[in-house]
């Protein structure tokens, strides 16, 4: 649900894209009581309606004639009118000896928001005090943060990599220099979705 949806209390908008009438009927029947529904019957129509209504959620069929769901999804992310740069999805999080399940989180009011803007950001201590609305920092009790944007081989921004610690950084230069080789390895990967996040919590 978008912030705008929550703030004005309206029903979230769901765009359903499917070329099979029976499938559309089932989805509409299940969702119509709680959501404002918009329907499209192929990928091209789905792209047009997504740009027009800016839905909160898109249910996209994979197998459709003309343009399949994968291609429609790729075009949605490439179009500034339908991409959702306000969120990131973790693709790898390692914290205190464990791999944490991936999640989706809002970039607003987090240090990651500044990294996604395209620059290295480092907060050697008290990062939770500087970003009091960042729930992930609070949940992990993070005290220090360093993040670097990730670019693909074409120069397009694809996400970020970050190092977090429950204590202040002792050697900030060493932490930031550690991120540089990781950036080089990820630069050659051009098939990641935009706003992917990799985090290591010490």
TADAQUI-V104323 format. One line per field, one symbol per residue. ss: DSSP state (H for helix, E for strand, L for the rest). phi: phi as a letter, one per 30 degrees, with the letter a starting at -180 (. if undefined). burial: 1 if it has 16 or more other ideal C-beta (glycine too) atoms within 10 Angstrom, else 0. Layout:
BEGIN
ss=???
phi=???
burial=???
END
This chain:
BEGIN
ss=LLHHHHHHLLLLEEEEELLLHHHHHHHHHHHLLLLEEEEELLHHHHHHHHHHHLLLEEEELLLLLLLLHHHHHHHHHHLLLLLLLLEEEEEEEEELLEELLLLEEELLLLHHHHHHLLLLEEELLLHHHHLLLLHHHHHHLLLEEEEEEEELLLLLEEEEEEEEELLLLLLHHHHHHHHHHHHHHHHLLLLLLLLEEEEEEL
phi=.ddddddcidddcccccaccedddddddddcddcbdcbcbcaddddddddddchddbbccddcbdibddddddddddddedbdbddbbcdcabcbhibddedacbddeibddeddddjbdbbbdahddddbdcddddddchdcbbbbbdcbddcjddclabbcbbdbdddbdddddddddddddddddcccdddidbcbbcd
burial=0100000000001111111000010010001000111111111011101100001101111001001010011011000001000001010010000000000001100111111100001111001100100101100101111111111100001111111110001000001100100000010000000111111110
END
